[in-house]
Amino acid sequence: MSILICGFCKGTGKDPFNLLSELATCQVCGGSGKVEVSEPTIKCVYCLGTGVHPYGVRITCTVCSGKGMVTVRGETEVCKDCKGSGRAFESKLPCLTCKGKGVTVIREEVRKNE
């Protein structure tokens, strides 16, 4: 696990849009300014690492859940359907092939229990 700065609030721990009040905590990190993400991680291409849904202002990214980073295990290649954008061309939704990550897994890592 990696502890990273929250993509949604940029580490402030406060709601970046002040929807409820200026004192409201971030809905992603719970006010800590940090989030846990399983390794290995890559920057979320759907929201460009911002944690904010690219087409729905004021809501969290549906791909990374507002963290700005996503977990990808195994050897990857650029998604052939979305060309790495993470976005479906016919809609404003995440690509169904890569689930919005922009890459597809060629071969999943095999971890040995020792």
RAVEN-V365073 format. One record per helix or strand of 3 or more residues. SS is the DSSP state (H for helix, E for strand). FROM is the first residue (numbers start at 1). LEN is the number of residues. If there is no record, write none. Layout:
ss	from	len
SS	FROM	LEN
SS	FROM	LEN
This chain:
ss	from	len
E	2	4
E	34	4
E	41	3
E	69	3
E	75	4
E	103	5
